[in-house]
């Protein structure tokens, strides 16, 4: 199941890039907050599934 972990990490990094881009563009704070939470959740799930912390 390492494939799913890698996919979650890529999705999290992709969303994090969106957060950075939206901050630079000056988008709405609500959109940035939702993307930041989604990115954090995807990255955390990917890391936990890899077993790095467990």
CHARMM-style PDB file with segment names, atoms N, HN, CA, C and O in Angstrom:
ATOM      1  N   UNK     1       0.808  -1.209   0.000  1.00  0.00      PROA
ATOM      2  CA  UNK     1       0.000   0.000   0.000  1.00  0.00      PROA
ATOM      3  C   UNK     1       0.844   1.263   0.000  1.00  0.00      PROA
ATOM      4  O   UNK     1       0.345   2.335   0.342  1.00  0.00      PROA
ATOM      5  N   UNK     2       2.090   1.160  -0.370  1.00  0.00      PROA
ATOM      6  HN  UNK     2       2.495   0.290  -0.648  1.00  0.00      PROA
ATOM      7  CA  UNK     2       2.921   2.355  -0.439  1.00  0.00      PROA
ATOM      8  C   UNK     2       2.478   3.286  -1.557  1.00  0.00      PROA
ATOM      9  O   UNK     2       2.741   4.488  -1.506  1.00  0.00      PROA
ATOM     10  N   UNK     3       1.808   2.739  -2.565  1.00  0.00      PROA
ATOM     11  HN  UNK     3       1.595   1.763  -2.606  1.00  0.00      PROA
ATOM     12  CA  UNK     3       1.346   3.576  -3.668  1.00  0.00      PROA
ATOM     13  C   UNK     3       0.349   4.614  -3.217  1.00  0.00      PROA
ATOM     14  O   UNK     3       0.404   5.764  -3.654  1.00  0.00      PROA
ATOM     15  N   UNK     4      -0.567   4.221  -2.341  1.00  0.00      PROA
ATOM     16  HN  UNK     4      -0.612   3.287  -1.985  1.00  0.00      PROA
ATOM     17  CA  UNK     4      -1.550   5.161  -1.825  1.00  0.00      PROA
ATOM     18  C   UNK     4      -0.890   6.227  -0.969  1.00  0.00      PROA
ATOM     19  O   UNK     4      -1.289   7.391  -1.014  1.00  0.00      PROA
ATOM     20  N   UNK     5       0.107   5.849  -0.196  1.00  0.00      PROA
ATOM     21  HN  UNK     5       0.431   4.904  -0.160  1.00  0.00      PROA
ATOM     22  CA  UNK     5       0.829   6.819   0.635  1.00  0.00      PROA
ATOM     23  C   UNK     5       1.536   7.848  -0.239  1.00  0.00      PROA
ATOM     24  O   UNK     5       1.493   9.046   0.042  1.00  0.00      PROA
ATOM     25  N   UNK     6       2.177   7.383  -1.283  1.00  0.00      PROA
ATOM     26  HN  UNK     6       2.212   6.410  -1.511  1.00  0.00      PROA
ATOM     27  CA  UNK     6       2.872   8.289  -2.201  1.00  0.00      PROA
ATOM     28  C   UNK     6       1.871   9.209  -2.887  1.00  0.00      PROA
ATOM     29  O   UNK     6       2.136  10.399  -3.060  1.00  0.00      PROA
ATOM     30  N   UNK     7       0.726   8.666  -3.277  1.00  0.00      PROA
ATOM     31  HN  UNK     7       0.511   7.700  -3.137  1.00  0.00      PROA
ATOM     32  CA  UNK     7      -0.306   9.477  -3.911  1.00  0.00      PROA
ATOM     33  C   UNK     7      -0.812  10.561  -2.962  1.00  0.00      PROA
ATOM     34  O   UNK     7      -0.998  11.707  -3.372  1.00  0.00      PROA
ATOM     35  N   UNK     8      -1.036  10.208  -1.704  1.00  0.00      PROA
ATOM     36  HN  UNK     8      -0.885   9.277  -1.371  1.00  0.00      PROA
ATOM     37  CA  UNK     8      -1.478  11.198  -0.725  1.00  0.00      PROA
ATOM     38  C   UNK     8      -0.436  12.287  -0.524  1.00  0.00      PROA
ATOM     39  O   UNK     8      -0.782  13.459  -0.382  1.00  0.00      PROA
ATOM     40  N   UNK     9       0.829  11.911  -0.511  1.00  0.00      PROA
ATOM     41  HN  UNK     9       1.110  10.958  -0.627  1.00  0.00      PROA
ATOM     42  CA  UNK     9       1.885  12.914  -0.370  1.00  0.00      PROA
ATOM     43  C   UNK     9       1.922  13.856  -1.573  1.00  0.00      PROA
ATOM     44  O   UNK     9       2.085  15.065  -1.410  1.00  0.00      PROA
ATOM     45  N   UNK    10       1.770  13.306  -2.776  1.00  0.00      PROA
ATOM     46  HN  UNK    10       1.637  12.324  -2.908  1.00  0.00      PROA
ATOM     47  CA  UNK    10       1.764  14.148  -3.968  1.00  0.00      PROA
ATOM     48  C   UNK    10       0.571  15.091  -3.979  1.00  0.00      PROA
ATOM     49  O   UNK    10       0.705  16.262  -4.334  1.00  0.00      PROA
ATOM     50  N   UNK    11      -0.591  14.587  -3.594  1.00  0.00      PROA
ATOM     51  HN  UNK    11      -0.699  13.635  -3.306  1.00  0.00      PROA
ATOM     52  CA  UNK    11      -1.784  15.440  -3.533  1.00  0.00      PROA
ATOM     53  C   UNK    11      -1.589  16.546  -2.504  1.00  0.00      PROA
ATOM     54  O   UNK    11      -1.943  17.698  -2.754  1.00  0.00      PROA
ATOM     55  N   UNK    12      -1.031  16.203  -1.353  1.00  0.00      PROA
ATOM     56  HN  UNK    12      -0.744  15.267  -1.149  1.00  0.00      PROA
ATOM     57  CA  UNK    12      -0.776  17.209  -0.322  1.00  0.00      PROA
ATOM     58  C   UNK    12       0.187  18.279  -0.791  1.00  0.00      PROA
ATOM     59  O   UNK    12      -0.029  19.464  -0.537  1.00  0.00      PROA
ATOM     60  N   UNK    13       1.252  17.873  -1.476  1.00  0.00      PROA
ATOM     61  HN  UNK    13       1.428  16.910  -1.682  1.00  0.00      PROA
ATOM     62  CA  UNK    13       2.207  18.854  -1.995  1.00  0.00      PROA
ATOM     63  C   UNK    13       1.594  19.703  -3.100  1.00  0.00      PROA
ATOM     64  O   UNK    13       1.881  20.896  -3.202  1.00  0.00      PROA
ATOM     65  N   UNK    14       0.746  19.090  -3.932  1.00  0.00      PROA
ATOM     66  HN  UNK    14       0.513  18.121  -3.850  1.00  0.00      PROA
ATOM     67  CA  UNK    14       0.054  19.830  -4.981  1.00  0.00      PROA
ATOM     68  C   UNK    14      -0.848  20.911  -4.367  1.00  0.00      PROA
ATOM     69  O   UNK    14      -0.853  22.056  -4.819  1.00  0.00      PROA
ATOM     70  N   UNK    15      -1.601  20.534  -3.340  1.00  0.00      PROA
ATOM     71  HN  UNK    15      -1.596  19.604  -2.972  1.00  0.00      PROA
ATOM     72  CA  UNK    15      -2.469  21.501  -2.676  1.00  0.00      PROA
ATOM     73  C   UNK    15      -1.663  22.579  -1.962  1.00  0.00      PROA
ATOM     74  O   UNK    15      -2.080  23.736  -1.921  1.00  0.00      PROA
ATOM     75  N   UNK    16      -0.522  22.216  -1.404  1.00  0.00      PROA
ATOM     76  HN  UNK    16      -0.183  21.276  -1.438  1.00  0.00      PROA
ATOM     77  CA  UNK    16       0.342  23.199  -0.754  1.00  0.00      PROA
ATOM     78  C   UNK    16       0.864  24.209  -1.773  1.00  0.00      PROA
ATOM     79  O   UNK    16       0.977  25.398  -1.473  1.00  0.00      PROA
ATOM     80  N   UNK    17       1.179  23.739  -2.968  1.00  0.00      PROA
ATOM     81  HN  UNK    17       1.087  22.774  -3.212  1.00  0.00      PROA
ATOM     82  CA  UNK    17       1.573  24.659  -4.037  1.00  0.00      PROA
ATOM     83  C   UNK    17       0.442  25.598  -4.407  1.00  0.00      PROA
ATOM     84  O   UNK    17       0.677  26.768  -4.710  1.00  0.00      PROA
ATOM     85  N   UNK    18      -0.788  25.093  -4.385  1.00  0.00      PROA
ATOM     86  HN  UNK    18      -0.979  24.143  -4.138  1.00  0.00      PROA
ATOM     87  CA  UNK    18      -1.945  25.949  -4.642  1.00  0.00      PROA
ATOM     88  C   UNK    18      -2.111  27.007  -3.575  1.00  0.00      PROA
ATOM     89  O   UNK    18      -2.463  28.148  -3.873  1.00  0.00      PROA
ATOM     90  N   UNK    19      -1.859  26.631  -2.326  1.00  0.00      PROA
ATOM     91  HN  UNK    19      -1.574  25.704  -2.084  1.00  0.00      PROA
ATOM     92  CA  UNK    19      -1.948  27.601  -1.228  1.00  0.00      PROA
ATOM     93  C   UNK    19      -0.933  28.719  -1.445  1.00  0.00      PROA
ATOM     94  O   UNK    19      -1.264  29.898  -1.324  1.00  0.00      PROA
ATOM     95  N   UNK    20       0.287  28.347  -1.761  1.00  0.00      PROA
ATOM     96  HN  UNK    20       0.556  27.389  -1.859  1.00  0.00      PROA
ATOM     97  CA  UNK    20       1.340  29.345  -1.976  1.00  0.00      PROA
ATOM     98  C   UNK    20       0.978  30.256  -3.141  1.00  0.00      PROA
ATOM     99  O   UNK    20       1.163  31.470  -3.061  1.00  0.00      PROA
ATOM    100  N   UNK    21       0.465  29.677  -4.222  1.00  0.00      PROA
ATOM    101  HN  UNK    21       0.315  28.691  -4.287  1.00  0.00      PROA
ATOM    102  CA  UNK    21       0.072  30.463  -5.387  1.00  0.00      PROA
ATOM    103  C   UNK    21      -1.071  31.418  -5.065  1.00  0.00      PROA
ATOM    104  O   UNK    21      -1.057  32.576  -5.482  1.00  0.00      PROA
ATOM    105  N   UNK    22      -2.059  30.930  -4.323  1.00  0.00      PROA
ATOM    106  HN  UNK    22      -2.071  29.989  -3.984  1.00  0.00      PROA
ATOM    107  CA  UNK    22      -3.202  31.776  -3.991  1.00  0.00      PROA
ATOM    108  C   UNK    22      -2.818  32.890  -3.038  1.00  0.00      PROA
ATOM    109  O   UNK    22      -3.377  33.984  -3.113  1.00  0.00      PROA
ATOM    110  N   UNK    23      -1.873  32.635  -2.141  1.00  0.00      PROA
ATOM    111  HN  UNK    23      -1.419  31.746  -2.081  1.00  0.00      PROA
ATOM    112  CA  UNK    23      -1.406  33.698  -1.242  1.00  0.00      PROA
ATOM    113  C   UNK    23      -0.722  34.789  -2.052  1.00  0.00      PROA
ATOM    114  O   UNK    23      -0.932  35.976  -1.802  1.00  0.00      PROA
ATOM    115  N   UNK    24       0.098  34.392  -3.024  1.00  0.00      PROA
ATOM    116  HN  UNK    24       0.269  33.428  -3.227  1.00  0.00      PROA
ATOM    117  CA  UNK    24       0.784  35.372  -3.865  1.00  0.00      PROA
ATOM    118  C   UNK    24      -0.194  36.181  -4.707  1.00  0.00      PROA
ATOM    119  O   UNK    24       0.041  37.361  -4.966  1.00  0.00      PROA
ATOM    120  N   UNK    25      -1.296  35.553  -5.138  1.00  0.00      PROA
ATOM    121  HN  UNK    25      -1.487  34.594  -4.927  1.00  0.00      PROA
ATOM    122  CA  UNK    25      -2.289  36.237  -5.952  1.00  0.00      PROA
ATOM    123  C   UNK    25      -3.240  37.088  -5.126  1.00  0.00      PROA
ATOM    124  O   UNK    25      -3.951  37.931  -5.675  1.00  0.00      PROA
ATOM    125  N   UNK    26      -3.263  36.883  -3.832  1.00  0.00      PROA
ATOM    126  HN  UNK    26      -2.686  36.199  -3.386  1.00  0.00      PROA
ATOM    127  CA  UNK    26      -4.147  37.641  -2.961  1.00  0.00      PROA
ATOM    128  C   UNK    26      -5.588  37.156  -3.007  1.00  0.00      PROA
ATOM    129  O   UNK    26      -6.516  37.961  -2.937  1.00  0.00      PROA
ATOM    130  N   UNK    27      -5.780  35.856  -3.123  1.00  0.00      PROA
ATOM    131  HN  UNK    27      -5.025  35.202  -3.180  1.00  0.00      PROA
ATOM    132  CA  UNK    27      -7.121  35.286  -3.166  1.00  0.00      PROA
ATOM    133  C   UNK    27      -7.797  35.386  -1.805  1.00  0.00      PROA
ATOM    134  O   UNK    27      -7.196  35.817  -0.820  1.00  0.00      PROA
ATOM    135  N   UNK    28      -9.046  34.982  -1.778  1.00  0.00      PROA
ATOM    136  HN  UNK    28      -9.534  34.633  -2.578  1.00  0.00      PROA
ATOM    137  CA  UNK    28      -9.843  35.015  -0.559  1.00  0.00      PROA
ATOM    138  C   UNK    28      -9.212  34.144   0.533  1.00  0.00      PROA
ATOM    139  O   UNK    28      -8.685  33.065   0.260  1.00  0.00      PROA
ATOM    140  N   UNK    29      -9.278  34.632   1.757  1.00  0.00      PROA
ATOM    141  HN  UNK    29      -9.706  35.508   1.979  1.00  0.00      PROA
ATOM    142  CA  UNK    29      -8.709  33.898   2.892  1.00  0.00      PROA
ATOM    143  C   UNK    29      -9.440  32.578   3.127  1.00  0.00      PROA
ATOM    144  O   UNK    29      -8.832  31.614   3.592  1.00  0.00      PROA
ATOM    145  N   UNK    30     -10.736  32.519   2.813  1.00  0.00      PROA
ATOM    146  HN  UNK    30     -11.230  33.302   2.435  1.00  0.00      PROA
ATOM    147  CA  UNK    30     -11.498  31.286   2.998  1.00  0.00      PROA
ATOM    148  C   UNK    30     -10.992  30.181   2.083  1.00  0.00      PROA
ATOM    149  O   UNK    30     -10.858  29.033   2.506  1.00  0.00      PROA
ATOM    150  N   UNK    31     -10.713  30.522   0.836  1.00  0.00      PROA
ATOM    151  HN  UNK    31     -10.822  31.455   0.492  1.00  0.00      PROA
ATOM    152  CA  UNK    31     -10.213  29.531  -0.125  1.00  0.00      PROA
ATOM    153  C   UNK    31      -8.833  29.040   0.308  1.00  0.00      PROA
ATOM    154  O   UNK    31      -8.537  27.847   0.232  1.00  0.00      PROA
ATOM    155  N   UNK    32      -8.002  29.961   0.758  1.00  0.00      PROA
ATOM    156  HN  UNK    32      -8.242  30.929   0.820  1.00  0.00      PROA
ATOM    157  CA  UNK    32      -6.658  29.597   1.206  1.00  0.00      PROA
ATOM    158  C   UNK    32      -6.738  28.677   2.423  1.00  0.00      PROA
ATOM    159  O   UNK    32      -5.983  27.710   2.524  1.00  0.00      PROA
ATOM    160  N   UNK    33      -7.650  28.976   3.343  1.00  0.00      PROA
ATOM    161  HN  UNK    33      -8.263  29.762   3.262  1.00  0.00      PROA
ATOM    162  CA  UNK    33      -7.788  28.163   4.551  1.00  0.00      PROA
ATOM    163  C   UNK    33      -8.244  26.745   4.211  1.00  0.00      PROA
ATOM    164  O   UNK    33      -7.733  25.775   4.771  1.00  0.00      PROA
ATOM    165  N   UNK    34      -9.201  26.625   3.300  1.00  0.00      PROA
ATOM    166  HN  UNK    34      -9.617  27.413   2.845  1.00  0.00      PROA
ATOM    167  CA  UNK    34      -9.698  25.301   2.921  1.00  0.00      PROA
ATOM    168  C   UNK    34      -8.588  24.493   2.239  1.00  0.00      PROA
ATOM    169  O   UNK    34      -8.420  23.308   2.526  1.00  0.00      PROA
ATOM    170  N   UNK    35      -7.843  25.121   1.349  1.00  0.00      PROA
ATOM    171  HN  UNK    35      -7.980  26.084   1.116  1.00  0.00      PROA
ATOM    172  CA  UNK    35      -6.745  24.411   0.689  1.00  0.00      PROA
ATOM    173  C   UNK    35      -5.646  24.032   1.679  1.00  0.00      PROA
ATOM    174  O   UNK    35      -5.064  22.952   1.575  1.00  0.00      PROA
ATOM    175  N   UNK    36      -5.362  24.904   2.629  1.00  0.00      PROA
ATOM    176  HN  UNK    36      -5.835  25.781   2.713  1.00  0.00      PROA
ATOM    177  CA  UNK    36      -4.323  24.618   3.615  1.00  0.00      PROA
ATOM    178  C   UNK    36      -4.727  23.427   4.491  1.00  0.00      PROA
ATOM    179  O   UNK    36      -3.901  22.562   4.784  1.00  0.00      PROA
ATOM    180  N   UNK    37      -5.990  23.383   4.903  1.00  0.00      PROA
ATOM    181  HN  UNK    37      -6.661  24.085   4.665  1.00  0.00      PROA
ATOM    182  CA  UNK    37      -6.462  22.265   5.717  1.00  0.00      PROA
ATOM    183  C   UNK    37      -6.425  20.966   4.913  1.00  0.00      PROA
ATOM    184  O   UNK    37      -5.997  19.930   5.421  1.00  0.00      PROA
ATOM    185  N   UNK    38      -6.870  21.023   3.669  1.00  0.00      PROA
ATOM    186  HN  UNK    38      -7.218  21.865   3.256  1.00  0.00      PROA
ATOM    187  CA  UNK    38      -6.826  19.839   2.810  1.00  0.00      PROA
ATOM    188  C   UNK    38      -5.405  19.354   2.583  1.00  0.00      PROA
ATOM    189  O   UNK    38      -5.143  18.151   2.596  1.00  0.00      PROA
ATOM    190  N   UNK    39      -4.498  20.281   2.376  1.00  0.00      PROA
ATOM    191  HN  UNK    39      -4.711  21.258   2.366  1.00  0.00      PROA
ATOM    192  CA  UNK    39      -3.101  19.922   2.183  1.00  0.00      PROA
ATOM    193  C   UNK    39      -2.520  19.271   3.428  1.00  0.00      PROA
ATOM    194  O   UNK    39      -1.825  18.259   3.340  1.00  0.00      PROA
ATOM    195  N   UNK    40      -2.802  19.849   4.581  1.00  0.00      PROA
ATOM    196  HN  UNK    40      -3.366  20.671   4.653  1.00  0.00      PROA
ATOM    197  CA  UNK    40      -2.287  19.289   5.834  1.00  0.00      PROA
ATOM    198  C   UNK    40      -2.845  17.894   6.081  1.00  0.00      PROA
ATOM    199  O   UNK    40      -2.123  17.004   6.531  1.00  0.00      PROA
ATOM    200  N   UNK    41      -4.123  17.704   5.790  1.00  0.00      PROA
ATOM    201  HN  UNK    41      -4.709  18.427   5.424  1.00  0.00      PROA
ATOM    202  CA  UNK    41      -4.733  16.392   6.001  1.00  0.00      PROA
ATOM    203  C   UNK    41      -4.122  15.346   5.064  1.00  0.00      PROA
ATOM    204  O   UNK    41      -3.825  14.229   5.490  1.00  0.00      PROA
ATOM    205  N   UNK    42      -3.935  15.701   3.800  1.00  0.00      PROA
ATOM    206  HN  UNK    42      -4.176  16.608   3.454  1.00  0.00      PROA
ATOM    207  CA  UNK    42      -3.371  14.754   2.842  1.00  0.00      PROA
ATOM    208  C   UNK    42      -1.927  14.406   3.194  1.00  0.00      PROA
ATOM    209  O   UNK    42      -1.529  13.244   3.122  1.00  0.00      PROA
ATOM    210  N   UNK    43      -1.143  15.417   3.576  1.00  0.00      PROA
ATOM    211  HN  UNK    43      -1.466  16.362   3.634  1.00  0.00      PROA
ATOM    212  CA  UNK    43       0.243  15.149   3.943  1.00  0.00      PROA
ATOM    213  C   UNK    43       0.328  14.300   5.206  1.00  0.00      PROA
ATOM    214  O   UNK    43       1.136  13.375   5.281  1.00  0.00      PROA
ATOM    215  N   UNK    44      -0.498  14.609   6.190  1.00  0.00      PROA
ATOM    216  HN  UNK    44      -1.155  15.360   6.129  1.00  0.00      PROA
ATOM    217  CA  UNK    44      -0.485  13.830   7.429  1.00  0.00      PROA
ATOM    218  C   UNK    44      -0.898  12.384   7.171  1.00  0.00      PROA
ATOM    219  O   UNK    44      -0.286  11.458   7.703  1.00  0.00      PROA
ATOM    220  N   UNK    45      -1.927  12.188   6.364  1.00  0.00      PROA
ATOM    221  HN  UNK    45      -2.425  12.940   5.932  1.00  0.00      PROA
ATOM    222  CA  UNK    45      -2.376  10.829   6.064  1.00  0.00      PROA
ATOM    223  C   UNK    45      -1.301  10.058   5.309  1.00  0.00      PROA
ATOM    224  O   UNK    45      -1.085   8.876   5.575  1.00  0.00      PROA
ATOM    225  N   UNK    46      -0.635  10.709   4.380  1.00  0.00      PROA
ATOM    226  HN  UNK    46      -0.811  11.670   4.163  1.00  0.00      PROA
ATOM    227  CA  UNK    46       0.428  10.043   3.633  1.00  0.00      PROA
ATOM    228  C   UNK    46       1.594   9.650   4.514  1.00  0.00      PROA
ATOM    229  O   UNK    46       2.143   8.556   4.379  1.00  0.00      PROA
ATOM    230  N   UNK    47       1.974  10.546   5.421  1.00  0.00      PROA
ATOM    231  HN  UNK    47       1.528  11.434   5.530  1.00  0.00      PROA
ATOM    232  CA  UNK    47       3.082  10.254   6.321  1.00  0.00      PROA
ATOM    233  C   UNK    47       2.716   9.129   7.292  1.00  0.00      PROA
ATOM    234  O   UNK    47       3.512   8.222   7.535  1.00  0.00      PROA
ATOM    235  N   UNK    48       1.506   9.200   7.840  1.00  0.00      PROA
ATOM    236  HN  UNK    48       0.859   9.937   7.642  1.00  0.00      PROA
ATOM    237  CA  UNK    48       1.085   8.172   8.787  1.00  0.00      PROA
ATOM    238  C   UNK    48       0.957   6.805   8.108  1.00  0.00      PROA
ATOM    239  O   UNK    48       1.277   5.782   8.712  1.00  0.00      PROA
ATOM    240  N   UNK    49       0.491   6.785   6.853  1.00  0.00      PROA
ATOM    241  HN  UNK    49       0.232   7.617   6.362  1.00  0.00      PROA
ATOM    242  CA  UNK    49       0.364   5.513   6.148  1.00  0.00      PROA
ATOM    243  C   UNK    49       1.732   4.913   5.829  1.00  0.00      PROA
ATOM    244  O   UNK    49       1.872   3.692   5.758  1.00  0.00      PROA
ATOM    245  N   UNK    50       2.728   5.754   5.641  1.00  0.00      PROA
ATOM    246  HN  UNK    50       2.615   6.746   5.699  1.00  0.00      PROA
ATOM    247  CA  UNK    50       4.082   5.240   5.400  1.00  0.00      PROA
ATOM    248  C   UNK    50       4.682   4.640   6.677  1.00  0.00      PROA
ATOM    249  O   UNK    50       5.638   3.866   6.619  1.00  0.00      PROA
ATOM    250  N   UNK    51       4.118   5.000   7.811  1.00  0.00      PROA
ATOM    251  HN  UNK    51       3.342   5.628   7.858  1.00  0.00      PROA
ATOM    252  CA  UNK    51       4.618   4.450   9.068  1.00  0.00      PROA
ATOM    253  C   UNK    51       5.839   5.164   9.598  1.00  0.00      PROA
ATOM    254  O   UNK    51       6.584   4.613  10.409  1.00  0.00      PROA
ATOM    255  N   UNK    52       6.052   6.399   9.142  1.00  0.00      PROA
ATOM    256  HN  UNK    52       5.447   6.846   8.484  1.00  0.00      PROA
ATOM    257  CA  UNK    52       7.208   7.141   9.599  1.00  0.00      PROA
ATOM    258  C   UNK    52       7.085   7.462  11.087  1.00  0.00      PROA
ATOM    259  O   UNK    52       8.073   7.410  11.821  1.00  0.00      PROA
ATOM    260  N   UNK    53       5.871   7.794  11.531  1.00  0.00      PROA
ATOM    261  HN  UNK    53       5.069   7.836  10.935  1.00  0.00      PROA
ATOM    262  CA  UNK    53       5.682   8.200  12.919  1.00  0.00      PROA
ATOM    263  C   UNK    53       5.198   7.056  13.801  1.00  0.00      PROA
ATOM    264  O   UNK    53       5.212   7.173  15.026  1.00  0.00      PROA
ATOM    265  N   UNK    54       4.770   5.955  13.193  1.00  0.00      PROA
ATOM    266  HN  UNK    54       4.759   5.860  12.198  1.00  0.00      PROA
ATOM    267  CA  UNK    54       4.157   4.906  14.011  1.00  0.00      PROA
ATOM    268  C   UNK    54       4.983   3.702  14.209  1.00  0.00      PROA
ATOM    269  OT1 UNK    54       4.555   2.764  14.882  1.00  0.00      PROA
TER     270      UNK     54
END
